[in-house]
Amino acid sequence: MRRLLFLLLALALGPTAFAAEDDISVRGKATLTPNEAREGWIQLFDGESTFGWKIEGEVKIEKGQLVLGGKKPTKATITTQLRWSKVRVNMDILGASAVNPSIAGRAGSSFRSSTNLQITRESEGDAGLHSPLAFDIPADTRVILRHASVQPLRMTKLFNGKDLTGWRKFTGNDKQEKSNFSVTKAGWLNVKDGPGDLQTTKSYADFVLQLECISNGKHLNSGIFFRCLPEKYQQGYEAQIRNQFTEKPTQKYTVEDYDPKTNKLLGKRTIDSTAVDYGTGAIYRRMPARKGVAKDGEWFTLTVVARGRHFATWVNGVPVVDWTDNRPANDNARMGYRAAAGGISIQGHDPTTDLSFRDIRIAELGGK
């Protein structure tokens, strides 16, 4: 089965052969505009760290830029780009003489100067999916990456803005049926009070999910559950929603590490975090959000990608979680790794709950 290979082979002129800034029209920074975040663009490089990257070789962050390579050969792979069937890519690269994307064995165009590179490629059915975007850089070569973002395409609406078609409210326990789910005049899905659970009627396994959310109060709690056990209450993975972060890392979370081959517990470690109750974008109970991005009273975009054991989240396009679930397999994601498809649900947490959602959309990911 053919796989879609998206390999950026950076063949630079040498460690000092960089184009001058005023010679090329460049984006100049890693951040997204608010409009880009609303459109679903997500960062592959945040301008501050190598979060979401696997680096074999030399790398450093310099003036908000990712400098790859040096004396040693370097391979840099973006771990958060989980092989989507159709995406739009926007990149600013300096120091490369050619960038050659190869799509399903067919060479793409050569982009001289490698600036504001925009590529849209679609796989043929489920057979061709993007491999993780990567740079292979020879020795004595450096490449500067200023900006790298992707926009998932071919998304399907989960919410029509008119009614709750395609959704069902969990019933079966009076204590868990207190939330009021409604559609506002503006066409938003609103949840008030709680607890409660609004579930999709269709199940999903591997996907990229994007939505906009606004918290209509201070530090309100909600979440997006996925790969849920059918006909059960909030029994799945949870992408947390709670916009509360402290200035300093005063919170402590225990994270379990499992062997990726044997799935045996290797040990536990403590993470010092600024996220209160794991924070918006966290995989609740598993990995806290690494930084606060969303604010109460303001619309923000949440992106959740699930592919096999690998999960990644972005808030307003900023990467906040990149986590692999190496726990032993279990039907219930609360107890172990769940691969099976399940519903996606919106959580009503407690009597203070008051959040709205809009533009909820999803793209399923096929193949292995």
ZASEBA-374968 format. One record per residue: residue in three letters; x, y, z of N, C-alpha, C in turn. Coordinates in steps of 0.02 Angstrom, whole numbers, plus 50000, padded with zeros to 5 digits. Atoms other than C-alpha are relative to their C-alpha. Example, Ala and Ser with C-alpha at 12.3 -4.5 7.8 and 13.67 -1.06 7.14 Angstrom:
BEGIN
ALA,50045,49941,50000,50615,49775,50390,50045,50060,50000
SER,49958,49941,49997,50684,49947,50357,49961,50055,50037
This chain:
BEGIN
MET,50042,49941,50000,50000,50000,50000,50044,50062,50000
ARG,49959,49939,50004,50069,50166,49949,49986,50046,50059
ARG,50008,49950,49947,50100,50294,50085,50023,50066,49972
LEU,49985,49934,50025,50106,50479,50056,50061,50027,50036
LEU,49937,49977,49971,50284,50539,50086,50006,50074,49990
PHE,49990,49928,50004,50307,50721,50127,50067,50016,50031
LEU,49932,49994,49974,50495,50736,50144,50031,50064,49973
LEU,49967,49938,50020,50577,50907,50142,50075,49990,50006
LEU,49928,50011,50000,50758,50880,50091,50035,50066,49989
ALA,49970,49933,50002,50853,51040,50132,50073,49994,49980
LEU,49932,50004,50026,51011,51053,50027,50029,50071,50001
ALA,49977,49932,49992,51092,51212,50091,50070,50009,49971
LEU,49935,49984,50029,51248,51298,50026,50056,49994,50050
GLY,49948,50006,49949,51340,51280,50191,49979,50036,50062
PRO,50021,49974,49935,51336,51335,50373,49998,50076,50002
THR,50002,49927,49998,51363,51518,50331,49965,50029,49939
ALA,50029,49976,50063,51273,51529,50165,49925,50012,50008
PHE,50070,49985,49990,51109,51607,50223,49981,50062,49960
ALA,50025,49942,50036,51004,51727,50121,49988,50057,50049
ALA,50012,49941,49958,50995,51903,50191,49926,50012,50009
GLU,50070,49992,49986,50831,51950,50272,49966,50045,49949
ASP,50032,49954,50046,50798,52095,50154,50003,49976,49928
ASP,49999,50028,50067,50831,51984,50002,49939,49958,49985
ILE,50056,50045,50009,50678,51876,50030,49940,50027,50040
SER,50061,49981,49965,50499,51918,50075,49980,49943,50046
VAL,50012,50054,49953,50472,51817,50234,49946,50020,50049
ARG,50050,49987,49948,50338,51799,50366,50032,50031,50061
GLY,49960,49968,49949,50469,51836,50497,49988,49978,50071
LYS,50010,50024,49932,50393,51753,50651,49955,49939,49999
ALA,50034,50064,49998,50317,51590,50708,49926,50006,50016
THR,50068,49995,49974,50154,51656,50780,49948,50004,49944
LEU,50057,49995,50045,49984,51645,50697,49960,50062,50015
THR,50046,49946,49988,49863,51787,50674,49936,49971,50030
PRO,50064,50025,49974,49694,51773,50764,49956,49970,49946
ASN,50041,50025,50054,49609,51748,50597,50025,49932,49976
GLU,49972,50064,50019,49728,51607,50550,49981,49945,50049
ALA,50019,50049,49949,49692,51520,50715,49927,49980,49992
ARG,50071,50016,50011,49504,51533,50681,49990,49957,49939
GLU,50005,50040,50062,49532,51459,50508,50027,49929,50009
GLY,49976,50068,49986,49611,51306,50589,50074,49989,49989
TRP,49928,50009,50007,49795,51339,50556,50030,49983,50068
ILE,49966,50019,49938,49906,51257,50687,50075,50002,49990
GLN,49927,49994,50005,50090,51284,50724,50034,49932,50006
LEU,49955,50056,49992,50219,51150,50697,50064,50021,50036
PHE,49944,49971,49962,50351,51265,50773,49973,50062,50036
ASP,50031,49947,49961,50302,51383,50915,50044,50062,50008
GLY,49957,49942,49994,50449,51503,50902,50039,50004,50064
GLU,49969,49998,49934,50509,51460,51077,50038,49936,50018
SER,49973,50064,49977,50555,51276,51089,49999,49949,49944
THR,50003,50056,50047,50576,51110,51001,49942,49953,50019
PHE,50057,50041,49982,50412,51048,51075,49965,49974,49937
GLY,50032,50030,50058,50332,50927,50953,50048,49979,49946
TRP,49950,50020,50048,50496,50887,50866,50043,49944,50029
LYS,49949,50049,49983,50613,50738,50869,50063,50018,49961
ILE,49939,49976,50032,50790,50798,50834,50055,49949,50009
GLU,49941,50043,49999,50934,50684,50789,50056,50038,49966
GLY,49948,49958,50027,51085,50795,50770,50005,50065,50038
GLU,49988,49935,49969,51108,50981,50804,49940,50046,49990
VAL,50055,49953,50003,50975,51110,50844,50008,50053,50053
LYS,50003,49947,49950,50955,51276,50935,49946,50049,49981
ILE,50049,49946,50010,50826,51413,50957,50038,50066,50003
GLU,49963,49937,50004,50894,51582,50906,49955,50055,49973
LYS,50041,49944,50020,50792,51743,50900,49933,49978,49972
GLY,50065,50023,50021,50629,51649,50884,50000,49956,49938
GLN,49993,50042,50059,50696,51539,50744,50029,49933,50019
LEU,49974,50067,49989,50733,51354,50737,50059,49989,49952
VAL,49939,50009,50040,50912,51326,50678,50017,49926,50001
LEU,49989,50072,50006,50936,51148,50616,50066,49986,49964
GLY,49939,50021,50033,51101,51066,50574,50061,50036,50026
GLY,49935,49973,49979,51284,51111,50593,50055,49955,49972
LYS,49945,50043,50022,51439,51004,50586,49976,49928,49987
LYS,50024,50069,50006,51341,50842,50606,49939,49996,49954
PRO,50063,50010,50035,51205,50770,50494,49942,50005,50049
THR,50056,49989,49955,51036,50814,50567,49935,49978,49966
LYS,50068,50016,50022,50863,50740,50549,49951,50028,50051
ALA,50050,49969,49956,50717,50838,50620,49931,49979,49976
THR,50067,50025,50017,50544,50758,50622,49948,50033,50044
ILE,50055,49969,49962,50384,50845,50674,49954,49945,50024
THR,50038,50056,49972,50297,50723,50791,49925,50015,50005
THR,50071,49983,49992,50133,50819,50806,49961,50000,49935
GLN,50036,50004,50064,50092,50812,50620,49986,49927,49986
LEU,50014,50071,49999,50002,50647,50619,49970,49974,49935
ARG,50014,50029,50065,49990,50610,50433,49927,50008,49979
TRP,50067,49987,50023,49831,50692,50372,49994,49989,49926
SER,50009,50015,50071,49756,50650,50204,50000,50063,49957
LYS,49998,49938,50039,49742,50831,50150,50014,50058,50047
VAL,49982,49941,49960,49826,50985,50223,50027,50054,49954
ARG,49965,49945,50033,49888,51155,50170,50059,50018,50045
VAL,49939,49988,49963,50066,51195,50223,50025,50071,49986
ASN,49971,49933,50008,50143,51367,50254,50066,50000,50040
MET,49936,50002,49967,50329,51377,50292,50045,50057,49976
ASP,49947,49952,50016,50468,51506,50297,50067,49968,50017
ILE,49936,50034,49990,50640,51428,50274,50055,50042,49969
LEU,49942,49965,50026,50808,51514,50254,50059,49952,49998
GLY,49939,50040,50005,50971,51436,50198,49994,49940,49957
ALA,50010,50058,50043,50896,51304,50084,50002,50021,49927
SER,49997,49984,50071,50935,51303,49899,49943,49967,49962
ALA,50057,50033,50033,50790,51185,49857,49960,49962,50052
VAL,50044,50040,49958,50641,51105,49940,49959,49957,49953
ASN,50031,50045,50047,50573,50952,49854,49952,49952,50035
PRO,50047,50048,49972,50414,50873,49921,49985,49945,49951
SER,50015,50057,50042,50384,50699,49854,49933,49971,50023
ILE,50068,50021,49983,50202,50645,49848,49987,49931,49969
ALA,50015,50068,50022,50166,50458,49839,50048,49977,49946
GLY,49950,50023,50046,50328,50428,49748,50010,50046,49940
ARG,49993,49954,50055,50304,50572,49627,50030,50065,50025
ALA,49966,49940,49977,50422,50719,49646,49957,50061,49990
GLY,50036,49938,50006,50345,50887,49679,50044,50054,49969
SER,49962,49945,50029,50405,51057,49624,50060,50017,50042
SER,49942,49975,49964,50571,51132,49673,49988,50074,50014
PHE,50017,49933,49980,50545,51292,49771,50065,50037,50018
ARG,49940,49961,49987,50695,51407,49755,49986,50056,50050
SER,50002,49952,49944,50725,51523,49904,49957,49975,50058
SER,50036,50035,49946,50602,51414,50004,49964,50047,50047
THR,50033,49951,49958,50502,51561,50067,49925,49998,49990
ASN,50073,50004,50002,50317,51558,50110,49977,49942,49956
LEU,50017,50060,50036,50307,51383,50043,49929,49979,50015
GLN,50069,50021,49992,50126,51333,50016,49987,49939,49955
ILE,50011,50062,50037,50082,51155,49965,49934,49971,50023
THR,50061,50038,49985,49915,51068,49956,50002,49936,49961
ARG,50000,50065,50032,49914,50883,49920,49946,49957,50032
GLU,50052,50045,49974,49774,50756,49938,50016,49929,49981
SER,49985,50070,50013,49797,50570,49955,49946,49969,49957
GLU,50049,50037,50039,49708,50444,49846,49966,49950,50045
GLY,50035,50044,49953,49580,50368,49964,50038,49995,50065
ASP,49967,50011,49936,49645,50294,50125,50071,49974,49992
ALA,49936,50032,50010,49800,50220,50045,50058,50048,50010
GLY,49944,49954,49997,49904,50377,50039,49990,50052,50054
LEU,50004,49951,49947,49930,50476,50198,50068,50032,50011
HIS,49937,49966,49988,50061,50603,50244,50042,49964,50052
SER,49953,50019,49948,50213,50535,50331,50016,50062,50040
PRO,49983,49940,49963,50272,50651,50469,50049,50043,49961
LEU,49956,49953,50035,50352,50804,50394,50069,49999,50032
ALA,49932,50008,49973,50541,50792,50412,50050,50037,49956
PHE,49943,49971,50034,50704,50877,50365,50059,49953,50007
ASP,49936,50036,49999,50860,50777,50318,50053,50050,49978
ILE,49952,49947,50013,51007,50896,50328,50071,49971,50003
PRO,49932,50028,50001,51184,50847,50276,50046,50035,50050
ALA,49950,49970,49956,51338,50882,50382,50024,50066,49969
ASP,49974,49934,50020,51412,51058,50376,49946,50041,49964
THR,50057,49965,50030,51241,51126,50333,49952,50023,50055
ARG,50051,49975,49953,51114,51232,50426,49940,50025,49961
VAL,50063,49975,50027,50934,51274,50390,49964,50038,50055
ILE,50037,49960,49952,50836,51410,50478,49926,49997,49984
LEU,50073,50004,50008,50650,51381,50502,49970,50056,50042
ARG,50031,49944,49965,50555,51539,50546,49927,49985,50018
HIS,50071,50012,49990,50378,51478,50529,49981,49934,49967
ALA,50026,50062,50029,50292,51311,50501,49930,49988,50028
SER,50069,50013,49978,50104,51284,50508,49964,49961,49946
VAL,50042,50037,50046,49973,51173,50430,49927,50014,50015
GLN,50072,49991,49993,49787,51189,50401,49966,49936,49976
PRO,50036,50060,50021,49686,51027,50401,49943,50019,49953
LEU,50052,49989,50048,49568,51018,50253,49953,49941,49997
ARG,50050,50053,50009,49421,50911,50198,49966,49984,50067
MET,50033,50009,49935,49333,50937,50366,49924,49995,49990
THR,50072,50009,50001,49153,50883,50397,49970,50030,50063
LYS,50032,49969,49943,49036,50981,50509,49967,49948,50045
LEU,50034,50042,49951,48980,50894,50668,49939,50035,50029
PHE,50055,49961,49972,48860,51034,50717,49975,50047,49946
ASN,50028,49962,50056,48742,51117,50593,49980,50071,50018
GLY,50016,49931,49980,48710,51276,50695,49926,50013,50006
LYS,50072,49991,49997,48522,51246,50693,49966,49958,50054
ASP,50029,50045,49950,48482,51096,50802,50053,49948,50019
LEU,49953,50049,49975,48563,50946,50886,49998,49935,49960
THR,49997,50058,50044,48549,50828,50738,50071,49971,50001
GLY,49934,50032,49996,48691,50701,50752,50027,49995,50071
TRP,49980,50002,49930,48699,50720,50941,49944,49970,50042
ARG,50049,50025,49953,48611,50637,51088,50024,50013,50071
LYS,49984,49988,49930,48605,50679,51271,50001,49934,50037
PHE,49996,50061,49961,48661,50541,51388,49942,49996,50049
THR,50054,50013,49952,48517,50467,51487,50013,49932,50033
GLY,49991,50063,49965,48515,50329,51614,50014,50009,50074
ASN,49986,49987,49930,48559,50413,51778,49981,50072,50014
ASP,50025,49933,49985,48465,50562,51850,50054,50047,50025
LYS,49946,49958,49973,48623,50624,51936,50046,50026,49945
GLN,49956,49981,50054,48709,50638,51768,49962,50030,49941
GLU,50042,49973,50054,48570,50721,51667,49976,50071,50016
LYS,50021,49935,49978,48566,50897,51737,50019,50057,49952
SER,49979,49947,50046,48650,50993,51596,49945,50016,49951
ASN,50046,49977,50051,48546,51095,51475,50040,50015,49937
PHE,49967,49989,50064,48610,51081,51296,49951,50031,49951
SER,50046,49964,50044,48533,51205,51174,50038,50034,49944
VAL,49971,49962,50055,48562,51300,51013,49976,50072,50006
THR,50016,49930,49991,48568,51489,51031,49976,50031,49935
LYS,50022,49964,50060,48495,51617,50911,50058,50015,49953
ALA,49941,49987,50041,48672,51650,50852,50026,49937,49965
GLY,49978,50062,50031,48689,51467,50802,50056,49966,50036
TRP,49948,50032,49960,48802,51413,50944,49969,49943,50041
LEU,50021,50054,49956,48790,51252,51044,50019,50021,50071
ASN,49986,49977,49932,48774,51304,51227,49985,49944,50050
VAL,50012,50046,49945,48791,51196,51382,50001,50039,50065
LYS,50005,49969,49934,48733,51258,51552,49984,49947,50052
ASP,50012,50044,49942,48728,51177,51722,50036,49933,49990
GLY,49967,50064,50004,48787,51001,51753,49991,49960,50063
PRO,49961,50031,50055,48839,50868,51758,49956,49979,49942
GLY,50036,50023,50059,48791,50807,51585,50049,49980,49946
ASP,49957,50028,50052,48856,50728,51427,49961,49999,49934
LEU,50031,49999,50066,48808,50766,51246,50046,49964,49951
GLN,49958,50045,50039,48871,50630,51130,49981,49998,49927
THR,50015,50009,50071,48887,50611,50942,49969,49931,49990
THR,50031,50064,50015,48782,50474,50866,50048,49956,49959
LYS,49951,50037,50039,48929,50423,50756,50064,49991,50041
SER,49938,50015,49964,49091,50345,50821,50061,50017,49956
TYR,49938,49981,50034,49268,50399,50776,50059,49969,50036
ALA,49940,50028,49971,49438,50320,50804,50059,50047,49990
ASP,49945,49955,50016,49576,50418,50716,49972,50060,49963
PHE,50032,49940,50028,49535,50598,50673,50039,50062,50018
VAL,49981,49933,49979,49576,50782,50678,49935,50037,50012
LEU,50060,49965,49980,49442,50880,50770,50017,50073,50016
GLN,49989,49930,49985,49429,51069,50775,49933,50032,50019
LEU,50060,49965,49979,49304,51183,50862,50019,50067,50032
GLU,49991,49938,49962,49283,51356,50935,49958,49997,50063
CYS,50033,50003,49935,49235,51377,51117,50008,50067,50035
ILE,49995,49941,49956,49199,51520,51237,49974,49981,50069
SER,50020,50011,49931,49191,51507,51426,49966,50063,50025
ASN,50040,49941,49979,49053,51623,51489,50002,50010,50075
GLY,49990,49991,49929,49123,51634,51664,50072,49989,50018
LYS,49931,50005,49979,49281,51626,51766,50020,49928,50016
HIS,49970,50065,49986,49382,51465,51761,49948,49943,49997
LEU,50051,50052,50005,49233,51360,51707,50031,49936,49972
ASN,49972,50065,50016,49260,51175,51679,49955,49964,49949
SER,50034,50043,50048,49212,51071,51527,50053,49957,49966
GLY,49951,50040,50035,49296,50953,51406,49969,49966,49940
ILE,50022,50038,50059,49287,50856,51244,50024,49928,50009
PHE,49983,50071,49993,49281,50668,51268,50001,49967,49931
PHE,49997,50035,50064,49328,50549,51127,50021,49927,50010
ARG,49993,50073,49995,49343,50363,51091,49964,49974,50062
CYS,50038,50016,49940,49208,50344,51222,49968,49930,49995
LEU,50039,50062,49997,49128,50181,51278,49927,50015,49982
PRO,50070,49988,50019,48956,50171,51195,49952,49994,50059
GLU,50053,50001,49950,48807,50209,51305,50025,50008,50071
LYS,49972,49988,49934,48920,50256,51450,50011,50075,50010
TYR,49993,49929,49983,48942,50422,51540,50073,50020,50006
GLN,49933,49971,49998,49105,50512,51501,50055,49948,50012
GLN,49950,50052,49994,49207,50354,51482,50043,49999,49938
GLY,49956,49996,50057,49343,50402,51360,50059,50045,50016
TYR,49948,49949,49992,49495,50513,51334,49965,50068,50005
GLU,50030,49933,49994,49462,50695,51380,50051,50053,49983
ALA,49963,49939,50012,49533,50853,51304,49970,50053,50045
GLN,50026,49956,49947,49514,50970,51453,49988,50071,49975
ILE,50012,49928,50009,49438,51144,51448,49996,50032,50069
ARG,50000,49959,49939,49483,51255,51595,50055,50052,49993
ASN,49953,49946,50015,49566,51423,51564,50029,50031,50064
GLN,49969,49974,49938,49660,51439,51729,50072,49975,50004
PHE,49928,50013,49995,49849,51449,51738,50031,50049,50049
THR,49966,49957,49952,49961,51518,51875,50063,50030,49967
GLU,49941,49966,50028,50108,51635,51844,50061,49956,50005
LYS,49943,50045,49989,50232,51510,51915,49974,49928,50003
PRO,50022,50071,50000,50227,51318,51906,49989,49974,50070
THR,50017,50020,49932,50140,51289,52072,49963,49934,50004
GLN,50037,50062,50002,50043,51135,52016,50048,49942,49988
LYS,49960,50060,50010,50115,50959,52023,49956,49944,49975
TYR,50038,50056,50028,50056,50814,51917,50046,49939,49994
THR,49963,50062,50007,50110,50633,51918,49984,49969,49932
VAL,50007,50028,50067,50139,50561,51745,50032,49931,49999
GLU,49975,50068,50004,50161,50376,51711,50034,49988,49932
ASP,49963,50018,50061,50289,50313,51584,49997,49925,49989
TYR,50006,50070,50017,50260,50147,51496,50047,49982,49942
ASP,49957,50024,50053,50375,50045,51386,49958,49994,49935
PRO,50040,50001,50062,50316,50069,51205,49995,49931,49968
LYS,50001,50067,50030,50354,49887,51161,49962,49950,50044
THR,50031,50048,49955,50298,49790,51315,49938,50027,50034
ASN,50055,49966,49967,50173,49918,51382,50000,49991,50076
LYS,49993,50007,49928,50239,49886,51557,50019,50068,50030
LEU,49985,49938,49966,50250,50028,51682,50074,50005,50016
LEU,49929,49989,49986,50426,50097,51688,50011,50041,50063
GLY,49993,49958,49941,50397,50224,51825,49954,50060,49996
LYS,50041,49940,49996,50314,50385,51877,50046,50060,50012
ARG,49961,49939,49990,50378,50563,51872,49952,50058,50013
THR,50040,49941,49982,50317,50731,51935,50015,50057,49952
ILE,49995,49942,50043,50284,50877,51819,49978,50062,50038
ASP,50019,49935,49972,50286,51054,51889,49966,50040,49945
SER,50040,49970,50052,50152,51150,51795,49965,50063,50024
THR,50040,49940,49986,50061,51316,51785,49926,49986,49990
ALA,50070,50016,50017,49900,51228,51731,49962,49977,50062
VAL,50044,50020,49946,49762,51217,51860,49950,49949,49973
ASP,50044,50054,50022,49661,51055,51845,50016,49979,49928
TYR,49971,50022,50063,49770,51007,51696,49999,50054,49946
GLY,49999,49943,50046,49721,51163,51595,49972,49984,49931
THR,50030,50008,50066,49639,51191,51426,50050,49971,49950
GLY,49958,50035,50048,49710,51074,51294,50033,49938,50028
ALA,49971,50059,49969,49768,50943,51419,49963,49937,49978
ILE,50034,50064,50000,49731,50759,51401,49991,49983,50074
TYR,50014,50001,49928,49648,50751,51570,50022,49935,50032
ARG,49973,50055,49959,49728,50637,51701,50063,49968,49969
ARG,49943,50031,50033,49867,50596,51577,50058,50049,49989
MET,49947,49952,50015,49962,50752,51524,49973,50071,50004
PRO,50025,49931,49994,49937,50934,51579,50021,50042,49939
ALA,49981,49953,50052,49938,51075,51453,50064,50036,50020
ARG,49935,49972,49982,50112,51148,51445,49999,50076,50009
LYS,50004,49927,49991,50054,51330,51437,49928,50022,49990
GLY,50067,49972,50006,49899,51438,51449,49996,50044,49938
VAL,50009,49960,50060,49834,51512,51287,49931,50032,49999
ALA,50069,49975,50003,49644,51530,51297,49984,50044,50061
LYS,50023,49957,49946,49557,51663,51403,49925,49996,50006
ASP,50072,49999,49988,49385,51664,51482,49969,50061,49967
GLY,50035,49945,50032,49259,51771,51391,50022,50015,49929
GLU,49976,49991,50068,49351,51754,51224,49996,49933,49963
TRP,50001,50060,50041,49324,51631,51084,50071,49974,49988
PHE,49935,50030,50016,49468,51510,51061,49988,49937,49958
THR,50004,50059,50042,49503,51368,50940,50038,49943,50033
LEU,49969,50061,49973,49540,51193,51005,50006,49949,49945
THR,49988,50053,50049,49618,51061,50893,50023,49938,50038
VAL,49982,50064,49970,49628,50879,50945,50014,49950,49943
VAL,49984,50051,50049,49717,50747,50840,50013,49934,50037
ALA,49990,50067,49972,49706,50562,50882,50017,49954,49942
ARG,49981,50050,50050,49798,50432,50780,50035,49943,50035
GLY,49972,50056,49964,49827,50262,50857,50012,50020,50073
ARG,49982,49984,49931,49918,50286,51021,50023,50073,50010
HIS,49970,49933,49998,49974,50463,50980,49945,50053,50000
PHE,50050,49947,49993,49876,50618,51033,50037,50067,50004
ALA,49971,49933,49998,49913,50802,51006,49943,50051,50002
THR,50050,49947,49996,49818,50962,51047,50032,50067,49990
TRP,49980,49930,50010,49829,51145,51001,49945,50045,50026
VAL,50048,49949,49980,49744,51298,51076,50018,50064,49964
ASN,49987,49942,50045,49728,51446,50957,50061,49987,49957
GLY,49945,50018,50044,49852,51353,50849,50066,49988,50034
VAL,49938,50010,49962,49983,51340,50986,50002,49928,50026
PRO,49997,50069,49976,50041,51162,51023,50008,49997,50076
VAL,49998,50003,49927,50007,51117,51205,50009,49929,50027
VAL,49990,50069,49979,50010,50926,51214,50023,49958,49941
ASP,49976,50050,50048,50106,50791,51119,50014,49938,50041
TRP,49998,50056,49952,50076,50625,51207,49984,49934,49965
THR,50012,50067,50026,50084,50440,51166,49977,49955,50057
ASP,50029,50043,49949,49976,50319,51264,50029,49929,49992
ASN,49967,50065,50002,50088,50168,51294,49974,49952,50053
ARG,50028,50045,49950,49977,50091,51427,49975,49936,49967
PRO,50029,50061,50028,49914,49912,51405,49930,50014,49972
ALA,50064,49990,50032,49759,49898,51295,49942,49986,50049
ASN,50059,50008,49958,49588,49916,51378,49941,50028,49961
ASP,50059,49974,50034,49411,49943,51316,49983,50070,50023
ASN,50016,49935,49971,49398,50095,51429,50064,50043,50003
ALA,49942,49956,50002,49520,50239,51397,50019,50026,50068
ARG,49982,49979,49931,49512,50284,51581,50045,49949,50033
MET,49963,50054,49969,49593,50117,51621,50063,49979,49960
GLY,49943,50020,50042,49715,50094,51475,49990,50026,49930
TYR,50003,49976,50069,49744,50122,51290,49940,49971,49964
ARG,50057,50021,50040,49586,50116,51187,50012,50019,49927
ALA,49992,49988,50072,49606,50098,50998,49933,50005,49964
ALA,50064,50005,50034,49424,50067,50957,49966,50068,49993
ALA,50039,49939,50011,49311,50201,50888,49950,50010,50056
GLY,50050,49983,49949,49193,50289,51006,49971,50069,49985
GLY,50031,49935,50010,49082,50440,51019,50044,50057,50023
ILE,49970,49937,49975,49141,50619,51041,49946,50035,50040
SER,50052,49969,49958,49052,50711,51181,50024,50065,50031
ILE,49988,49936,49966,49039,50883,51260,49977,49993,50072
GLN,50013,50010,49928,49045,50887,51449,49966,50060,50032
GLY,50027,49953,49951,48930,50978,51566,50028,49979,50067
HIS,49961,50022,49943,49035,50979,51723,49964,50008,50067
ASP,50029,49986,49935,48940,51059,51867,49949,50057,49994
PRO,50051,49948,50005,48806,51189,51910,50024,50067,49973
THR,49974,49936,50025,48922,51333,51859,50012,49999,49925
THR,49984,50007,50071,48946,51266,51682,49959,50048,49956
ASP,50032,49957,50050,48907,51393,51545,50051,50014,49945
LEU,49953,49993,50055,49006,51372,51385,49962,49992,49934
SER,50030,50006,50067,48965,51390,51200,50052,49974,49951
PHE,49957,50031,50051,49035,51298,51049,49972,50017,49931
ARG,50021,49988,50069,49031,51334,50863,50052,49972,49952
ASP,49956,50024,50053,49108,51276,50700,50036,49936,50021
ILE,49971,50065,49981,49135,51098,50763,50007,49958,49937
ARG,49987,50034,50063,49216,51000,50623,50051,49944,50011
ILE,49957,50059,49991,49309,50835,50599,50021,49972,49933
ALA,49977,50039,50058,49411,50738,50471,50026,49934,50027
GLU,49976,50066,49979,49436,50552,50493,50065,49983,49965
LEU,49935,50019,50026,49609,50480,50467,49999,49925,49986
GLY,50001,50070,50017,49618,50316,50373,50070,49971,49997
GLY,49935,50033,50007,49758,50190,50346,50030,49984,50068
LYS,49965,50020,49940,49885,50128,50472,50055,50051,50017
